[in-house]
Amino acid sequence: MNQENRGFITILTGLYSFQDCVHFLAAIRRFHQEPIIILIDRVPKYLYPFLTAFKNVILKPAPNSENTVLSSRLAKLALYEASDFDKTIYLDSDICLLSDINDVFEDLNEYDLLVTEDVQPYVAKATNLLRGNQEEMLPHVLSTLQSVGLPLQEDSIQYNGGFLAFSKTNTTREFFNKTQYYFEIVTKNQDKLLLKDQGAFAAAFATVKPKNKILPPTYNYLSKWKNVYDIEAEKVKVLHCTYPYRPQFAKNITRSTYTRIFDKFAGLFLPNQVTNPWRKK
């Protein structure tokens, strides 16, 4: 194992992502041996051994909430404090590595943060952050976000929250503190805004201006939007999709005796991911 103090972190709030998380761990262990922290909430403790069956997995409590979406959002804001590492790669638990990403750890020698842009990167067009009809809201996105107190401009960018790598620096600490501050604004304006963290992250970037590097979509390839990308499949390093819709070549990455047995019985004690209400929020 690399002796450098570095590792991975993910979030598991509720049972709907449990199968994803098992395969997430299998994918990480296919290419990396660094420790993996899971911020966990609303998962019965008798299921914990399915996660700790993988080596060097650390379970820490995520912010508790009956709303698993809110718990997940709050856990993402707490990543800096929750991480035990000098260099941390956060990945959503429905991500599958297709290769090692040692280069991301290496880039953290130079940068505070490494991020990937959202499929729709311009905040001024980010109707995904607002409540209401998207076509009707399009002309009012920026003015609505500014009206509640988010310091965003025409050229502000939203980053996809499924991937975030950071080093432990004073600038990064300030960035996460500001993100928490702006997310409180988001939660207080639920009549206008959806409960998402991209707006708060974009506002923190605009305020703190950390030294960051924007990685290409190959580091956070959302299979849902595959028709938007012009990328050859073999170049994708980080595939972002739920297990039921994962292409076979990615399922082969995590296939083992353990995961085959787990998958066989998962349908008996886990909610159906296909009809999962979590993913509709």
NORRA-V199171 format. One record per residue. RES is the residue in three letters. SS is DSSP state (alpha for helix, beta for strand, coil for the rest). PHI is phi in whole degrees, 0 to 359 (* if undefined). PSI is psi in radians with two decimals (999 if undefined). Layout:
BEGIN
res:RES ss:SS phi:PHI psi:PSI
res:RES ss:SS phi:PHI psi:PSI
END
This chain:
BEGIN
res:MET ss:coil phi:* psi:2.49
res:ASN ss:coil phi:297 psi:2.25
res:GLN ss:coil phi:281 psi:-0.21
res:GLU ss:coil phi:298 psi:2.51
res:ASN ss:coil phi:281 psi:1.55
res:ARG ss:beta phi:214 psi:2.74
res:GLY ss:beta phi:186 psi:-3.10
res:PHE ss:beta phi:249 psi:2.78
res:ILE ss:beta phi:214 psi:2.50
res:THR ss:beta phi:217 psi:3.12
res:ILE ss:beta phi:230 psi:2.35
res:LEU ss:beta phi:225 psi:1.75
res:THR ss:beta phi:241 psi:1.81
res:GLY ss:coil phi:97 psi:2.91
res:LEU ss:alpha phi:277 psi:-0.32
res:TYR ss:alpha phi:297 psi:-0.47
res:SER ss:alpha phi:259 psi:0.17
res:PHE ss:alpha phi:296 psi:-0.81
res:GLN ss:alpha phi:296 psi:-0.71
res:ASP ss:alpha phi:304 psi:-0.77
res:CYS ss:alpha phi:294 psi:-0.68
res:VAL ss:alpha phi:300 psi:-0.76
res:HIS ss:alpha phi:286 psi:-0.51
res:PHE ss:alpha phi:301 psi:-0.84
res:LEU ss:alpha phi:297 psi:-0.71
res:ALA ss:alpha phi:297 psi:-0.67
res:ALA ss:alpha phi:291 psi:-0.75
res:ILE ss:alpha phi:300 psi:-0.81
res:ARG ss:alpha phi:291 psi:-0.29
res:ARG ss:alpha phi:293 psi:-0.54
res:PHE ss:alpha phi:237 psi:-0.30
res:HIS ss:coil phi:222 psi:2.65
res:GLN ss:coil phi:242 psi:0.10
res:GLU ss:coil phi:296 psi:2.72
res:PRO ss:beta phi:298 psi:2.65
res:ILE ss:beta phi:234 psi:2.11
res:ILE ss:beta phi:266 psi:2.34
res:ILE ss:beta phi:244 psi:2.08
res:LEU ss:beta phi:275 psi:2.00
res:ILE ss:beta phi:236 psi:2.49
res:ASP ss:beta phi:206 psi:2.56
res:ARG ss:coil phi:57 psi:0.68
res:VAL ss:coil phi:237 psi:2.18
res:PRO ss:coil phi:302 psi:2.43
res:LYS ss:alpha phi:295 psi:-0.39
res:TYR ss:alpha phi:291 psi:-0.22
res:LEU ss:alpha phi:268 psi:-0.20
res:TYR ss:alpha phi:305 psi:-0.69
res:PRO ss:alpha phi:300 psi:-0.42
res:PHE ss:alpha phi:294 psi:-0.45
res:LEU ss:alpha phi:271 psi:-0.76
res:THR ss:alpha phi:281 psi:-0.02
res:ALA ss:coil phi:297 psi:-0.42
res:PHE ss:coil phi:277 psi:2.51
res:LYS ss:coil phi:292 psi:2.52
res:ASN ss:coil phi:59 psi:0.80
res:VAL ss:beta phi:255 psi:2.26
res:ILE ss:beta phi:245 psi:2.13
res:LEU ss:beta phi:261 psi:2.22
res:LYS ss:beta phi:231 psi:2.55
res:PRO ss:beta phi:291 psi:2.31
res:ALA ss:coil phi:276 psi:2.83
res:PRO ss:coil phi:306 psi:2.24
res:ASN ss:coil phi:280 psi:2.32
res:SER ss:coil phi:200 psi:2.48
res:GLU ss:coil phi:294 psi:-0.47
res:ASN ss:coil phi:274 psi:1.81
res:THR ss:alpha phi:295 psi:-0.47
res:VAL ss:alpha phi:294 psi:-0.82
res:LEU ss:alpha phi:297 psi:-0.72
res:SER ss:alpha phi:302 psi:-0.74
res:SER ss:alpha phi:295 psi:-0.75
res:ARG ss:alpha phi:298 psi:-0.79
res:LEU ss:alpha phi:294 psi:-0.63
res:ALA ss:alpha phi:296 psi:-0.66
res:LYS ss:alpha phi:294 psi:-0.61
res:LEU ss:alpha phi:289 psi:-0.38
res:ALA ss:coil phi:264 psi:0.17
res:LEU ss:alpha phi:301 psi:-0.70
res:TYR ss:alpha phi:299 psi:-0.86
res:GLU ss:alpha phi:289 psi:-0.55
res:ALA ss:alpha phi:283 psi:-0.40
res:SER ss:coil phi:284 psi:2.40
res:ASP ss:coil phi:264 psi:0.10
res:PHE ss:coil phi:248 psi:2.70
res:ASP ss:coil phi:287 psi:-0.57
res:LYS ss:beta phi:233 psi:2.18
res:THR ss:beta phi:232 psi:2.37
res:ILE ss:beta phi:247 psi:2.02
res:TYR ss:beta phi:266 psi:2.34
res:LEU ss:beta phi:225 psi:2.42
res:ASP ss:coil phi:302 psi:2.64
res:SER ss:coil phi:285 psi:-0.07
res:ASP ss:coil phi:258 psi:0.46
res:ILE ss:beta phi:259 psi:2.55
res:CYS ss:beta phi:235 psi:2.10
res:LEU ss:beta phi:288 psi:2.43
res:LEU ss:coil phi:250 psi:-0.08
res:SER ss:coil phi:197 psi:3.04
res:ASP ss:coil phi:287 psi:2.74
res:ILE ss:coil phi:233 psi:0.78
res:ASN ss:alpha phi:301 psi:-0.51
res:ASP ss:alpha phi:296 psi:-0.49
res:VAL ss:alpha phi:293 psi:-0.80
res:PHE ss:alpha phi:301 psi:-0.72
res:GLU ss:alpha phi:295 psi:-0.67
res:ASP ss:alpha phi:296 psi:-0.43
res:LEU ss:coil phi:289 psi:-0.11
res:ASN ss:coil phi:292 psi:-0.42
res:GLU ss:coil phi:249 psi:-0.51
res:TYR ss:coil phi:243 psi:2.65
res:ASP ss:coil phi:286 psi:-0.74
res:LEU ss:beta phi:221 psi:2.51
res:LEU ss:beta phi:238 psi:2.29
res:VAL ss:beta phi:222 psi:2.96
res:THR ss:beta phi:235 psi:2.51
res:GLU ss:beta phi:288 psi:2.67
res:ASP ss:beta phi:290 psi:2.81
res:VAL ss:beta phi:304 psi:-0.69
res:GLN ss:beta phi:252 psi:1.63
res:PRO ss:beta phi:284 psi:-0.41
res:TYR ss:beta phi:277 psi:2.10
res:VAL ss:alpha phi:301 psi:-0.60
res:ALA ss:alpha phi:298 psi:-0.31
res:LYS ss:alpha phi:247 psi:0.16
res:ALA ss:coil phi:278 psi:1.23
res:THR ss:alpha phi:295 psi:-0.29
res:ASN ss:alpha phi:295 psi:-0.20
res:LEU ss:alpha phi:267 psi:-0.20
res:LEU ss:beta phi:248 psi:2.68
res:ARG ss:coil phi:277 psi:2.61
res:GLY ss:coil phi:109 psi:3.12
res:ASN ss:coil phi:295 psi:2.19
res:GLN ss:alpha phi:296 psi:-0.73
res:GLU ss:alpha phi:296 psi:-0.70
res:GLU ss:alpha phi:290 psi:-0.55
res:MET ss:alpha phi:276 psi:-0.29
res:LEU ss:alpha phi:308 psi:-0.80
res:PRO ss:alpha phi:290 psi:-0.21
res:HIS ss:alpha phi:246 psi:0.15
res:VAL ss:alpha phi:301 psi:-1.00
res:LEU ss:alpha phi:295 psi:-0.76
res:SER ss:alpha phi:295 psi:-0.62
res:THR ss:alpha phi:293 psi:-0.79
res:LEU ss:alpha phi:295 psi:-0.70
res:GLN ss:alpha phi:292 psi:-0.60
res:SER ss:alpha phi:294 psi:-0.46
res:VAL ss:coil phi:269 psi:-0.10
res:GLY ss:coil phi:112 psi:0.22
res:LEU ss:coil phi:272 psi:2.15
res:PRO ss:coil phi:280 psi:1.19
res:LEU ss:coil phi:249 psi:2.63
res:GLN ss:coil phi:234 psi:3.11
res:GLU ss:coil phi:302 psi:-0.58
res:ASP ss:coil phi:263 psi:0.16
res:SER ss:coil phi:292 psi:2.52
res:ILE ss:beta phi:246 psi:2.47
res:GLN ss:beta phi:257 psi:2.44
res:TYR ss:beta phi:251 psi:2.59
res:ASN ss:beta phi:284 psi:2.19
res:GLY ss:beta phi:285 psi:0.00
res:GLY ss:beta phi:284 psi:-0.27
res:PHE ss:beta phi:223 psi:2.26
res:LEU ss:beta phi:202 psi:2.10
res:ALA ss:beta phi:246 psi:2.41
res:PHE ss:beta phi:211 psi:2.66
res:SER ss:beta phi:254 psi:2.73
res:LYS ss:coil phi:277 psi:1.65
res:THR ss:coil phi:230 psi:2.88
res:ASN ss:alpha phi:298 psi:-0.64
res:THR ss:alpha phi:296 psi:-0.74
res:THR ss:alpha phi:294 psi:-0.69
res:ARG ss:alpha phi:300 psi:-0.78
res:GLU ss:alpha phi:298 psi:-0.69
res:PHE ss:alpha phi:300 psi:-0.82
res:PHE ss:alpha phi:292 psi:-0.63
res:ASN ss:alpha phi:298 psi:-0.75
res:LYS ss:alpha phi:293 psi:-0.66
res:THR ss:alpha phi:299 psi:-0.73
res:GLN ss:alpha phi:298 psi:-0.73
res:TYR ss:alpha phi:299 psi:-0.82
res:TYR ss:alpha phi:287 psi:-0.49
res:PHE ss:alpha phi:291 psi:-0.53
res:GLU ss:alpha phi:299 psi:-0.62
res:ILE ss:alpha phi:295 psi:-0.73
res:VAL ss:alpha phi:300 psi:-0.81
res:THR ss:alpha phi:292 psi:-0.48
res:LYS ss:alpha phi:278 psi:-0.13
res:ASN ss:coil phi:236 psi:0.80
res:GLN ss:coil phi:289 psi:-0.18
res:ASP ss:coil phi:288 psi:-0.41
res:LYS ss:coil phi:247 psi:-0.61
res:LEU ss:beta phi:247 psi:2.54
res:LEU ss:coil phi:283 psi:2.76
res:LEU ss:coil phi:279 psi:1.25
res:LYS ss:coil phi:235 psi:2.73
res:ASP ss:coil phi:262 psi:-0.17
res:GLN ss:alpha phi:300 psi:-0.69
res:GLY ss:alpha phi:296 psi:-0.70
res:ALA ss:alpha phi:293 psi:-0.72
res:PHE ss:alpha phi:296 psi:-0.75
res:ALA ss:alpha phi:297 psi:-0.69
res:ALA ss:alpha phi:294 psi:-0.67
res:ALA ss:alpha phi:294 psi:-0.68
res:PHE ss:alpha phi:299 psi:-0.77
res:ALA ss:alpha phi:294 psi:-0.54
res:THR ss:alpha phi:274 psi:-0.84
res:VAL ss:alpha phi:275 psi:-0.58
res:LYS ss:coil phi:54 psi:1.04
res:PRO ss:coil phi:292 psi:2.79
res:LYS ss:coil phi:283 psi:1.88
res:ASN ss:beta phi:229 psi:2.81
res:LYS ss:beta phi:234 psi:2.27
res:ILE ss:beta phi:267 psi:2.04
res:LEU ss:beta phi:273 psi:2.70
res:PRO ss:coil phi:289 psi:2.90
res:PRO ss:alpha phi:300 psi:-0.27
res:THR ss:alpha phi:297 psi:-0.28
res:TYR ss:alpha phi:264 psi:0.00
res:ASN ss:coil phi:197 psi:1.15
res:TYR ss:beta phi:274 psi:1.88
res:LEU ss:beta phi:275 psi:1.93
res:SER ss:alpha phi:298 psi:-0.45
res:LYS ss:alpha phi:300 psi:-0.52
res:TRP ss:alpha phi:248 psi:0.52
res:LYS ss:coil phi:300 psi:-0.47
res:ASN ss:coil phi:286 psi:-0.23
res:VAL ss:coil phi:276 psi:-0.52
res:TYR ss:coil phi:276 psi:2.66
res:ASP ss:coil phi:243 psi:1.24
res:ILE ss:coil phi:228 psi:2.36
res:GLU ss:coil phi:285 psi:2.35
res:ALA ss:alpha phi:304 psi:-0.63
res:GLU ss:alpha phi:290 psi:-0.21
res:LYS ss:alpha phi:269 psi:-0.19
res:VAL ss:coil phi:290 psi:2.26
res:LYS ss:coil phi:256 psi:-0.57
res:VAL ss:beta phi:230 psi:1.92
res:LEU ss:beta phi:261 psi:2.23
res:HIS ss:beta phi:247 psi:1.82
res:CYS ss:coil phi:192 psi:2.71
res:THR ss:coil phi:286 psi:2.71
res:TYR ss:alpha phi:302 psi:-0.75
res:PRO ss:alpha phi:300 psi:-0.49
res:TYR ss:alpha phi:254 psi:0.24
res:ARG ss:coil phi:284 psi:2.34
res:PRO ss:coil phi:296 psi:2.72
res:GLN ss:alpha phi:301 psi:-0.66
res:PHE ss:alpha phi:297 psi:-0.53
res:ALA ss:alpha phi:282 psi:-0.66
res:LYS ss:alpha phi:298 psi:-0.55
res:ASN ss:alpha phi:294 psi:-0.48
res:ILE ss:alpha phi:300 psi:-0.71
res:THR ss:alpha phi:259 psi:0.09
res:ARG ss:coil phi:286 psi:2.22
res:SER ss:coil phi:206 psi:3.02
res:THR ss:alpha phi:301 psi:-0.74
res:TYR ss:alpha phi:297 psi:-0.89
res:THR ss:alpha phi:291 psi:-0.52
res:ARG ss:alpha phi:295 psi:-0.76
res:ILE ss:alpha phi:294 psi:-0.76
res:PHE ss:alpha phi:301 psi:-0.85
res:ASP ss:alpha phi:298 psi:-0.60
res:LYS ss:alpha phi:297 psi:-0.63
res:PHE ss:alpha phi:258 psi:-0.14
res:ALA ss:alpha phi:300 psi:-0.67
res:GLY ss:alpha phi:296 psi:-0.28
res:LEU ss:alpha phi:276 psi:-0.46
res:PHE ss:alpha phi:229 psi:0.05
res:LEU ss:coil phi:243 psi:2.61
res:PRO ss:coil phi:297 psi:2.72
res:ASN ss:coil phi:288 psi:2.07
res:GLN ss:coil phi:292 psi:-0.51
res:VAL ss:coil phi:294 psi:-0.67
res:THR ss:coil phi:258 psi:0.45
res:ASN ss:coil phi:290 psi:1.98
res:PRO ss:alpha phi:295 psi:-0.42
res:TRP ss:alpha phi:307 psi:-0.71
res:ARG ss:alpha phi:279 psi:-0.05
res:LYS ss:alpha phi:265 psi:-0.02
res:LYS ss:coil phi:258 psi:999
END
